[in-house]
Amino acid sequence: MGPFLDGWTTADVDTVIARDDPDEVLFAPIVVSLDPPDCEWAESVCARLAVHSDERVRANAMLGFGHLARTCGRLKTAVVLPLLVAGKTDPSPLVRGHAESAADDIETYLGWPVTG
């Protein structure tokens, strides 16, 4: 997916994030959340990218939280909840839509409602 080949590593993700090309970075939260090698690390990637300047990156970070709820079965409420609430009020309709979708997944898989 994007710059990530099968067999990608955490170092590959770190390299893409460090380059900060939004056309590449937007794939990072998706690949790390669909098949996380480490759930805490994947959550931290999504959290870091949830405040990125590019709306597509922020939107995919929101989506990543929903994927992590399903794939990992846990998220740190104190970290993720404020980011999702912010995502639901983001100026970008893309970010808001993905934040709503992630909130639905989180409620379904983790049982905590995301209001705001």
MARRO-781483 format. One record per residue: residue number from 1; residue in one letter; chain; x, y, z of N, C-alpha, C in turn. Coordinates in Angstrom, 3 decimals, padded with zeros to 6 digits, always signed. Layout:
BEGIN
REC  resi  resn  chain        nu        nv        nw       cau       cav       caw        cu        cv        cw
REC   NUM     a      A         X         Y         Z         X         Y         Z         X         Y         Z
...
// end
This chain:
BEGIN
REC  resi  resn  chain        nu        nv        nw       cau       cav       caw        cu        cv        cw
REC     1     m      A  +000.843  -001.165  +000.000  +000.000  +000.000  +000.000  +000.892  +001.233  +000.000
REC     2     g      A  +000.760  +002.037  -001.014  +001.584  +003.237  -001.109  +003.057  +002.868  -001.068
REC     3     p      A  +003.817  +003.535  -000.201  +005.256  +003.264  -000.127  +005.596  +002.001  +000.655
REC     4     f      A  +004.598  +001.331  +001.204  +004.849  +000.167  +002.060  +004.647  -001.130  +001.294
REC     5     l      A  +005.704  -001.911  +001.221  +005.657  -003.205  +000.561  +005.319  -004.273  +001.590
REC     6     d      A  +004.913  -005.449  +001.119  +004.735  -006.563  +002.046  +006.015  -006.747  +002.834
REC     7     g      A  +005.860  -007.014  +004.102  +007.031  -007.193  +004.943  +007.594  -005.880  +005.464
REC     8     w      A  +006.801  -004.803  +005.435  +007.275  -003.515  +005.937  +007.667  -003.642  +007.414
REC     9     t      A  +008.520  -002.749  +007.850  +009.006  -002.759  +009.231  +008.652  -001.433  +009.906
REC    10     t      A  +008.821  -001.402  +011.223  +008.604  -000.144  +011.937  +009.597  +000.914  +011.459
REC    11     a      A  +010.791  +000.490  +011.089  +011.781  +001.432  +010.555  +011.302  +002.040  +009.238
REC    12     d      A  +010.630  +001.240  +008.403  +010.066  +001.769  +007.155  +009.042  +002.857  +007.447
REC    13     v      A  +008.204  +002.601  +008.435  +007.174  +003.578  +008.809  +007.837  +004.842  +009.339
REC    14     d      A  +008.823  +004.683  +010.211  +009.526  +005.845  +010.761  +010.187  +006.669  +009.660
REC    15     t      A  +010.747  +005.999  +008.666  +011.401  +006.692  +007.554  +010.396  +007.509  +006.753
REC    16     v      A  +009.246  +006.920  +006.465  +008.209  +007.628  +005.708  +007.710  +008.831  +006.508
REC    17     i      A  +007.494  +008.642  +007.793  +007.016  +009.755  +008.627  +008.072  +010.860  +008.684
REC    18     a      A  +009.326  +010.500  +008.786  +010.404  +011.496  +008.840  +010.502  +012.296  +007.542
REC    19     r      A  +010.246  +011.650  +006.398  +010.273  +012.373  +005.114  +009.132  +013.377  +005.039
REC    20     d      A  +008.037  +013.053  +005.707  +006.859  +013.926  +005.820  +006.262  +014.351  +004.476
REC    21     d      A  +006.286  +013.447  +003.511  +005.585  +013.682  +002.252  +004.154  +013.192  +002.464
REC    22     p      A  +003.176  +014.093  +002.515  +001.805  +013.680  +002.813  +001.267  +012.580  +001.887
REC    23     d      A  +001.728  +012.564  +000.634  +001.273  +011.528  -000.293  +001.745  +010.140  +000.118
REC    24     e      A  +002.797  +010.073  +000.929  +003.273  +008.799  +001.463  +002.774  +008.576  +002.883
REC    25     v      A  +002.868  +009.622  +003.706  +002.516  +009.499  +005.126  +001.067  +009.077  +005.314
REC    26     l      A  +000.199  +009.475  +004.403  -001.222  +009.142  +004.575  -001.475  +007.637  +004.649
REC    27     f      A  -000.544  +006.829  +004.151  -000.691  +005.379  +004.214  -000.255  +004.784  +005.561
REC    28     a      A  +000.579  +005.507  +006.290  +001.155  +004.966  +007.531  +000.106  +004.532  +008.555
REC    29     p      A  -000.881  +005.373  +008.892  -001.826  +004.922  +009.920  -002.658  +003.710  +009.494
REC    30     i      A  -002.850  +003.560  +008.215  -003.646  +002.424  +007.738  -002.838  +001.131  +007.852
REC    31     v      A  -001.601  +001.139  +007.360  -000.820  -000.104  +007.412  -000.509  -000.511  +008.840
REC    32     v      A  -000.218  +000.461  +009.717  +000.136  +000.080  +011.085  -001.070  -000.400  +011.883
REC    33     s      A  -002.264  +000.044  +011.500  -003.448  -000.336  +012.280  -004.136  -001.604  +011.771
REC    34     l      A  -003.951  -001.931  +010.519  -004.586  -003.144  +009.993  -003.861  -004.410  +010.431
REC    35     d      A  -002.554  -004.319  +010.590  -001.755  -005.471  +011.007  -000.634  -004.988  +011.917
REC    36     p      A  -000.984  -004.527  +013.123  +000.027  -003.909  +013.979  +001.033  -004.901  +014.540
REC    37     p      A  +002.331  -004.596  +014.384  +003.344  -005.456  +014.990  +003.390  -005.262  +016.511
REC    38     d      A  +002.928  -004.091  +016.955  +002.882  -003.757  +018.377  +001.765  -002.723  +018.530
REC    39     c      A  +000.754  -003.045  +019.296  -000.432  -002.192  +019.388  -000.130  -000.819  +019.981
REC    40     e      A  +000.703  -000.770  +020.998  +001.029  +000.532  +021.596  +001.785  +001.411  +020.616
REC    41     w      A  +002.723  +000.818  +019.894  +003.471  +001.581  +018.888  +002.518  +002.076  +017.804
REC    42     a      A  +001.633  +001.212  +017.311  +000.695  +001.593  +016.259  -000.219  +002.719  +016.734
REC    43     e      A  -000.672  +002.627  +017.979  -001.507  +003.696  +018.531  -000.733  +005.009  +018.575
REC    44     s      A  +000.542  +004.947  +018.952  +001.352  +006.169  +019.022  +001.558  +006.785  +017.634
REC    45     v      A  +001.682  +005.941  +016.614  +001.799  +006.451  +015.238  +000.519  +007.188  +014.855
REC    46     c      A  -000.612  +006.572  +015.107  -001.884  +007.211  +014.767  -002.083  +008.497  +015.566
REC    47     a      A  -001.715  +008.476  +016.847  -001.859  +009.670  +017.685  -000.992  +010.816  +017.156
REC    48     r      A  +000.228  +010.496  +016.779  +001.137  +011.522  +016.245  +000.582  +012.103  +014.942
REC    49     l      A  +000.021  +011.244  +014.102  -000.467  +011.696  +012.797  -001.863  +012.313  +012.861
REC    50     a      A  -002.552  +012.149  +013.965  -003.893  +012.726  +014.127  -003.865  +014.248  +014.173
REC    51     v      A  -002.682  +014.834  +014.367  -002.555  +016.289  +014.400  -001.689  +016.812  +013.244
REC    52     h      A  -001.498  +015.984  +012.233  -000.693  +016.365  +011.062  -001.361  +017.534  +010.328
REC    53     s      A  -000.569  +018.300  +009.624  -001.107  +019.456  +008.898  -001.968  +019.062  +007.686
REC    54     d      A  -001.753  +017.881  +007.135  -002.505  +017.433  +005.955  -003.783  +016.715  +006.389
REC    55     e      A  -004.901  +017.156  +005.872  -006.184  +016.582  +006.277  -006.314  +015.094  +005.944
REC    56     r      A  -005.688  +014.648  +004.866  -005.783  +013.230  +004.502  -005.056  +012.364  +005.521
REC    57     v      A  -003.928  +012.871  +006.014  -003.161  +012.142  +007.030  -003.968  +012.088  +008.330
REC    58     r      A  -004.518  +013.244  +008.737  -005.349  +013.266  +009.953  -006.531  +012.326  +009.823
REC    59     a      A  -007.183  +012.349  +008.669  -008.354  +011.491  +008.450  -007.981  +010.016  +008.569
REC    60     n      A  -006.878  +009.619  +007.963  -006.466  +008.220  +008.040  -006.013  +007.833  +009.444
REC    61     a      A  -005.481  +008.789  +010.193  -005.136  +008.507  +011.584  -006.404  +008.199  +012.380
REC    62     m      A  -007.465  +008.947  +012.114  -008.755  +008.677  +012.773  -009.223  +007.263  +012.427
REC    63     l      A  -009.171  +006.948  +011.153  -009.569  +005.618  +010.701  -008.715  +004.549  +011.369
REC    64     g      A  -007.434  +004.836  +011.537  -006.521  +003.910  +012.201  -006.965  +003.575  +013.611
REC    65     f      A  -007.488  +004.555  +014.339  -007.985  +004.275  +015.692  -009.117  +003.251  +015.653
REC    66     g      A  -009.994  +003.378  +014.690  -011.075  +002.399  +014.555  -010.549  +001.011  +014.238
REC    67     h      A  -009.562  +000.944  +013.341  -008.952  -000.354  +013.023  -008.291  -000.965  +014.252
REC    68     l      A  -007.588  -000.140  +015.022  -006.912  -000.644  +016.218  -007.893  -001.150  +017.264
REC    69     a      A  -009.050  -000.527  +017.349  -010.069  -001.028  +018.280  -010.415  -002.466  +017.924
REC    70     r      A  -010.488  -002.737  +016.627  -010.830  -004.088  +016.162  -009.648  -005.035  +016.249
REC    71     t      A  -008.485  -004.609  +015.764  -007.336  -005.528  +015.680  -006.656  -005.766  +017.023
REC    72     c      A  -006.660  -004.756  +017.886  -005.958  -004.881  +019.175  -006.909  -005.085  +020.356
REC    73     g      A  -008.128  -004.620  +020.209  -009.096  -004.777  +021.285  -008.852  -003.861  +022.469
REC    74     r      A  -008.025  -002.847  +022.268  -007.778  -001.891  +023.342  -007.159  -000.618  +022.770
REC    75     l      A  -007.424  +000.467  +023.457  -006.817  +001.761  +023.163  -006.696  +002.511  +024.477
REC    76     k      A  -005.770  +003.434  +024.552  -005.634  +004.266  +025.750  -006.637  +005.411  +025.654
REC    77     t      A  -007.650  +005.349  +026.485  -008.715  +006.347  +026.455  -008.159  +007.759  +026.592
REC    78     a      A  -007.239  +007.962  +027.520  -006.698  +009.301  +027.773  -005.960  +009.871  +026.566
REC    79     v      A  -005.447  +008.999  +025.708  -004.729  +009.444  +024.505  -005.695  +009.619  +023.338
REC    80     v      A  -006.505  +008.611  +023.102  -007.314  +008.556  +021.885  -008.577  +009.406  +021.959
REC    81     l      A  -009.250  +009.406  +023.079  -010.527  +010.114  +023.176  -010.413  +011.597  +022.830
REC    82     p      A  -009.455  +012.346  +023.379  -009.364  +013.762  +023.000  -009.062  +013.969  +021.514
REC    83     l      A  -008.291  +013.076  +020.927  -007.982  +013.191  +019.499  -009.214  +012.932  +018.642
REC    84     l      A  -010.021  +011.940  +019.036  -011.252  +011.669  +018.292  -012.268  +012.801  +018.442
REC    85     v      A  -012.381  +013.335  +019.635  -013.289  +014.467  +019.847  -012.839  +015.647  +018.978
REC    86     a      A  -011.545  +015.905  +018.936  -011.024  +016.967  +018.071  -011.286  +016.643  +016.602
REC    87     g      A  -011.135  +015.383  +016.234  -011.390  +014.973  +014.854  -012.834  +015.181  +014.442
REC    88     k      A  -013.752  +014.992  +015.385  -015.177  +015.163  +015.082  -015.552  +016.627  +014.869
REC    89     t      A  -014.663  +017.553  +015.262  -014.914  +018.984  +015.048  -013.866  +019.613  +014.127
REC    90     d      A  -013.064  +018.789  +013.467  -012.027  +019.274  +012.553  -012.669  +020.094  +011.432
REC    91     p      A  -011.977  +021.105  +010.933  -012.516  +021.879  +009.804  -012.748  +021.039  +008.541
REC    92     s      A  -012.022  +019.949  +008.404  -012.132  +019.116  +007.209  -013.273  +018.108  +007.325
REC    93     p      A  -014.180  +018.088  +006.352  -015.244  +017.078  +006.369  -014.700  +015.648  +006.267
REC    94     l      A  -013.565  +015.480  +005.612  -012.948  +014.154  +005.498  -012.520  +013.654  +006.879
REC    95     v      A  -011.869  +014.514  +007.638  -011.434  +014.140  +008.987  -012.653  +013.869  +009.864
REC    96     r      A  -013.640  +014.741  +009.805  -014.844  +014.553  +010.627  -015.531  +013.231  +010.306
REC    97     g      A  -015.632  +012.903  +009.023  -016.273  +011.652  +008.624  -015.524  +010.432  +009.119
REC    98     h      A  -014.202  +010.451  +008.997  -013.405  +009.310  +009.470  -013.410  +009.223  +010.992
REC    99     a      A  -013.471  +010.376  +011.668  -013.549  +010.367  +013.132  -014.879  +009.753  +013.584
REC   100     e      A  -015.954  +010.075  +012.893  -017.261  +009.484  +013.217  -017.235  +007.970  +013.002
REC   101     s      A  -016.632  +007.561  +011.916  -016.523  +006.138  +011.612  -015.703  +005.412  +012.677
REC   102     a      A  -014.586  +006.013  +013.063  -013.747  +005.417  +014.104  -014.490  +005.363  +015.435
REC   103     a      A  -015.237  +006.412  +015.734  -016.007  +006.436  +016.984  -017.010  +005.288  +017.016
REC   104     d      A  -017.645  +005.016  +015.889  -018.580  +003.881  +015.806  -017.857  +002.567  +016.059
REC   105     d      A  -016.693  +002.400  +015.439  -015.912  +001.163  +015.644  -015.478  +001.018  +017.097
REC   106     i      A  -015.051  +002.108  +017.682  -014.589  +002.063  +019.073  -015.738  +001.709  +020.006
REC   107     e      A  -016.899  +002.273  +019.743  -018.051  +001.916  +020.575  -018.405  +000.438  +020.389
REC   108     t      A  -018.348  -000.046  +019.165  -018.668  -001.440  +018.875  -017.669  -002.402  +019.514
REC   109     y      A  -016.380  -002.142  +019.336  -015.363  -003.094  +019.775  -014.856  -002.888  +021.199
REC   110     l      A  -014.933  -001.661  +021.696  -014.398  -001.379  +023.030  -015.478  -000.990  +024.038
REC   111     g      A  -016.638  -000.594  +023.508  -017.754  -000.272  +024.392  -017.729  +001.119  +024.982
REC   112     w      A  -016.788  +001.976  +024.563  -016.843  +003.337  +025.099  -017.308  +004.322  +024.041
REC   113     p      A  -018.337  +005.108  +024.427  -018.875  +006.079  +023.482  -017.933  +007.276  +023.301
REC   114     v      A  -017.911  +007.796  +022.110  -017.101  +008.964  +021.829  -018.092  +010.088  +021.519
REC   115     t      A  -018.255  +010.990  +022.475  -019.173  +012.107  +022.284  -018.370  +013.376  +022.092
REC   116     g      A  -019.042  +014.380  +021.587  -018.357  +015.659  +021.400  -018.458  +016.116  +019.986
// end
